[in-house]
Structure formats: structure tokens, C-alpha cells
Amino acid sequence: MRIATGIAARQCVLAGSCNRATLRWARQASSAAGSVPSNDDPDAAAAAKAVSRAGKRRHLVFNNRTGPSLHHFLAQPLGKSAAGASAATPEEIPYMQVTDWGQGRKYYVEVYGCQMNVNDTEILMAVLNKAGYRRTMALEDADVVFLMTCAIREKAEDRIWSRLAFLKSLKTKADRAPMVGVLGCMAERLKEKLLDSDKLVDVVCGPDAYRSLPRLLSLRSTSADGVANVMLSADETYADITPVRLDANKISVHLSIMRGCNNMCSFCIVPFTRGTERSRDIDSIVSEVRGLSQQGIREVTLLGQNVNSYRDTSQSRAYGTQGYGADLSRGFSTIYRRKEGGRRFAELLQRVAQVDPEMRVRFTSPHPKDFPDELLHVIRDNPNVCRNIHLPLQSGSTSCLERMRRGYSREAFLGLVRHIRRIIPDVTFSTDVIAGFCGETEAEHQDTVSVMRAVGFDMAFMFAYSMRERTHAHRKFQDDVPPEVKARRLQEIIEAFHSTARERNQRFVGTQGLVLYEGLTRRHARPFGSDDYGHKVFLDSPGVAGLRPGDYARVRIDSATSASLTASVLEKTTLSEFYSQFPQP
């Protein structure tokens, strides 16, 4: 192809191994001022030979530290545009024929990690579908296989490496080899290693670069051994992209309202893989929620790495800035300078709750520092805002929290729990806990166990600490708690959680509650739903016959474990009817 030599020269320039003549030609090519060089151009031929002689893989990698930005590369077509094409959008830049972008090729996607990755996958699918690709549910039919990855813990990355090894064997056995793309947080963190890993990966794409994926696939199909775009953006929110749902039949969805994180907790890789905080404008969020309501969606979860630090400074067409909900929780601080102004999460949550009183609203994952009274009042005053709050603890020791750079003490956390319960008496809490962080002593561990018992969490995500490169902890501390000690401490934390959760859930037995019916469990085909407090509720079959997914049911709780409730269906109802009959405290 005519473009192949241009791509090879660009690879050579990025690799830093060309002679002067080649570099001179490459600089001319990168200006994109003339026509595409033909294959008989002597300098272009020299570039191709330089790449061939090198004997090692050459990659096109676009990131925030080296080389030209991908935006600049795509904004300057290699050939002159046809008349009238100067106003082309980035998705229409004619540096490569549009027919190379999709042509009905099929992609297969696997999702690992958090709900943000699920939402990212739905954005990715919208981008690919627009470019002409089609999703397949069969791995063997795929032209491209994507893995949406997580980098939060080492175990999550180990799963991806095992999967890539399997796909490598699939490529060698099949008649045709599918491309393999690694996306998400692991893509940003291990971009070079992924591309150099025995040709396991063809394309690497970070969380802020999904718009560029069709072009990356086209580049890979022409000449490059491996291509990557892991550039982090200061403003990308994908607000203008309508996600394509992974499961069109689900009655609940996750909606991303902000991306990135500024907290820089010492154990966390997220700020390095997803960048700094930036929020979607309130108009686009409310509009999307309204559209979901019209589609029959019964539950929406507002999503963000630090969701309650939402701050929208856009010029809204419909919503003026009320200016409330900007204060930090009492006794909490940040290591960064907070910005003033803008619409805060309390105002957004209020606007979303008003869209449809029959649609339940949740949010995750918040930081304890961002729970001003205004936000708590919104949760209390709107029956369709669920009364389960995720309150990540991480550690119950003040000294350990200081090393984690969490911005609060043990006493401040417990004070916040008491304050929330005064305003919302029937609230339930879920949490995240890390066992065996750097330098954790036995006394610090026991502080965590005691907080678990004191708070009485209804749900908890508990993990042994896993050191992540590039984090503050990796630079400053030693991962010095032995694995067997981490495992023992984790087990003690788990036991503390289950003992209190089992006891707390008994208070629901004999009471009536509202359950959103979701269907049948995959493994045992058992009817189930969820209540407002974050519990999975299994339903006895006799009363389920008249229910469809998305219906609300009034139920009587018959039994409880530490993880779930079991109930009998009394009647089909609506959210408004139930809470008019059983007002919340």
C-alpha cells in the first residue's frame, strides 16, 4: 500500500534508529504538507530498509511523554484532502480510506475489573459500531479480540497474561489469526511490555483513547508490528457518545458522570492510569438519564472513580449553579488544592432523582471526604435515591491511614458514620478494606478489625495489599508484610465483617420491604431482586409468577444471612405507592 512507507518511516523516527537522510525525509512526511510518498521514493525506501534491518519489533506508541500527540498526527492528513473536505471531523480524517476502518469485521470483547470498565466497554462498542465493526458473541468468529483490563491488583493482571497466552495458542491453531487488543488501565500501565510480549498483543489502547481505536486497528493492519495510544486527557469524558449496552435486556445501568481521580492515595494506581478528575456537564447526564427512563430502565448507578467529587463548570442551558454541597466532611482533608465553584454532586443527584420518581438512583464509588450535609439531605429527602452508602475505610488505624494519604483519622471516619446515621437513620454502609499495607503492625491491624465491628458494615470488599508500580507507596515504602501474615489478617477482617453483617441483617426479618425484581440467577435459576439497602433478595417462587424484570414488589423478609435476604412476595407495587404506605424514617 502507498501509505506503508510513510508508516514505516514514522516508526523509525519514534524508534530513534534512522540515518540522517531517513530522518530528513521523515520530518518532511510528518509535516503532511504534500502527497503521500510513493514506494519508489529513495528516502522512503531507506526508511523501510532501516526498519527491516533492525530485526526487532517496531511500535507506534502515542503517550503523554514522548513523540507527537495522536491528535496532532490525525489532524494532519498524509495526503491532500479532496475539495470540500477541509472541515472533516477527527473521525473522518482521510489519511486512510474509510473502507479500511471496519468493513463489517467482527469484534469479541471480554471485560475484567470494575463497573467503570463495563461502562468503558459500552463506550468502546459505540465507537466501533460507528466505524463499521460488528460485535460477535463467539470467539472463533472474531476478527479482533479485545480484553478490557484492570490494574488495581496484581492478581487481576495475572489473569490477563494467562488469557493472552491462550489467545496466542488460538492464533497459531486457527486458519486466520485475529488481532488482539488490550484496553483499559493495564493497557496504560504496561504498554511497552504488552507490545513486546512475544507478539501476544497487536493494539494497546488506554482509557482516554477509545475514539482512536478504529485508526489504530487500521494502522496495525497495514504495516506496524504493534500500535498503542495511551495518552491521558485533561478533558475527555465521552459525554457525546451514547453507550451501547452489553446486555440490552438489563433493567439497571451504570452511567459515568466523571473520570479520573485527584486523591493520590499512596496505594492506588488509578490517577496514573485514568488521569486527573474531569466531570461531564449536567445537561448531558440528565438528558441520558431521561432517555434511559423512556427505555424502561428502572435503576441507574452514577459512576466515577471519586463520584461525589463531581464538579461541573459548564454553561448549562437548563440548570443554573445553586452553589451548595461544596464542603468537605467534618474532620477530612485533601493533599491537593480544591477548586471553587461549579455544580457539585448534591445538585446533580437532586436533578437526576427528579427525572423519574419510579427510577432508583445509586452512586459509586465515593470518597468519605465528600459527604457534606447537603448531599445527605438529598439522599434522605428523595425516596428513589437508595439508602446504601459506600464508605471506603481502607484501614481503621490513624497511623496507617496517614501512610495511605487518605486525609482522615480513625476518629473522623467513625464520626462521619455517626453523623450520617443521625440524618439517615435506616442507612446501610458498604466499604473497602486493605489488609497488610506497607509497614502495618499487628496493633494497626487490630484497629481495623475493631472499626469493622464498631460500624457494622452491610457489605464489604476486602483484599490483601498488592504493591503497584508508580504509586507513592512503591516509591516511598516497602511491601514488608509477609504473604502469610496478610492472608491471616485478611481472614480475620472477613470474619469480623460476616459476624456483624449476619447480626445486623436479622433486624430485617419479619419486616416488609420493596424489591426491584431482576429475574433468575444464572447458576440455579432462582428468582431474585435487590432492595434499597444494597442487599440481594431471593424470592420464593409462588408470588413471582406475575412479575417481570423491572417490576417492584412488596415483600416480607423471612430469613437473612450475612450476604443476602430471602423473602415472600406479597404483591406487585410501585416505588411511589410503597413509600406512601411505608414512609422512610
C-alpha positions, 0 to 999 in steps of 0.5 A: 500500500502507498501509505506503508512507507510513510508508516514505516518511516514514522516508526523509525523516527519514534524508534530513534534508529534512522540515518540522517537522510531517513530522518530528513525525509521523515520530518518532511512526511510528518509535516503532511504538507504534500502527497503521500510518498510513493514506494519508489521514493529513495528516502522512503525506501531507506526508511523501510530498509532501516526498519527491516534491518533492525530485526526487532519489533517496531511500535507506534506508541502515542503517550503523554511523554514522548513523540507527537500527540495522536491528535496532532498526527490525525489532524494532519492528513498524509495526503491532500484532502479532496475539495470540500473536505477541509472541515472533516471531523477527527473521525473522518480524517482521510489519511486512510480510506474509510473502507479500511476502518471496519468493513463489517469485521467482527469484534469479541470483547471480554471485560475484567475489573470494575463497573467503570470498565463495563461502562468503558466497554459500552463506550468502546462498542459505540465507537466501533459500531460507528466505524463499521465493526460488528460485535460477535458473541463467539470467539472463533468468529472474531476478527479482533479480540479485545480484553478490557483490563484492570490494574488495581491488583496484581492478581487481576493482571495475572489473569490477563497474561494467562488469557493472552497466552491462550489467545496466542495458542488460538492464533497459531491453531486457527486458519486466520489469526485475529488481532488482539487488543488490550484496553483499559488501565493495564493497557496504560500501565504496561504498554511497552511490555504488552507490545513486546510480549512475544507478539501476544498483543497487536493494539494497546489502547488506554482509557482516554483513547477509545475514539482512536481505536478504529485508526489504530486497528487500521494502522496495525493492519497495514504495516506496524508490528504493534500500535498503542495510544495511551495518552491521558486527557485533561478533558475527555469524558465521552459525554457525546457518545451514547453507550451501547449496552452489553446486555440490552435486556438489563433493567439497571445501568451504570452511567459515568458522570466523571473520570479520573481521580485527584486523591493520590492515595499512596496505594492506588494506581488509578490517577496514573492510569485514568488521569486527573478528575474531569466531570461531564456537564449536567445537561448531558447526564440528565438528558441520558438519564431521561432517555434511559427512563423512556427505555424502561430502565428502572435503576441507574448507578452514577459512576466515577472513580471519586463520584461525589467529587463531581464538579461541573463548570459548564454553561448549562442551558437548563440548570443554573449553579445553586452553589451548595454541597461544596464542603468537605466532611467534618474532620477530612482533608485533601493533599491537593488544592480544591477548586471553587465553584461549579455544580457539585454532586448534591445538585446533580443527584437532586436533578437526576432523582427528579427525572423519574420518581419510579427510577432508583438512583445509586452512586459509586464509588465515593470518597468519605471526604465528600459527604457534606450535609447537603448531599445527605439531605438529598439522599434522605429527602428523595425516596428513589435515591437508595439508602446504601452508602459506600464508605471506603475505610481502607484501614481503621488505624490513624497511623496507617491511614496517614501512610495511605494519604487518605486525609482522615483519622480513625476518629473522623471516619467513625464520626462521619458514620455517626453523623450520617446515621443521625440524618439517615437513620435506616442507612446501610454502609458498604466499604473497602478494606486493605489488609497488610499495607506497607509497614502495618503492625499487628496493633494497626491491624487490630484497629481495623478489625475493631472499626469493622465491628464498631460500624457494622458494615452491610457489605464489604470488599476486602483484599490483601495489599498488592504493591503497584508500580508508580504509586507513592507507596512503591516509591516511598515504602516497602511491601514488608508484610509477609504473604502469610501474615496478610492472608491471616489478617485478611481472614480475620477482617472477613470474619469480623465483617460476616459476624456483624453483617449476619447480626445486623441483617436479622433486624430485617426479618419479619419486616416488609420491604420493596424489591426491584425484581431482576429475574433468575440467577444464572447458576440455579435459576432462582428468582431474585431482586435487590432492595434499597439497602444494597442487599440481594433478595431471593424470592420464593417462587409462588408470588413471582409468577406475575412479575417481570424484570423491572417490576417492584414488589412488596415483600416480607423478609423471612430469613437473612444471612450475612450476604443476602435476604430471602423473602415472600412476595406479597404483591406487585407495587410501585416505588411511589405507592410503597413509600406512601404506605411505608414512609422512610424514617 
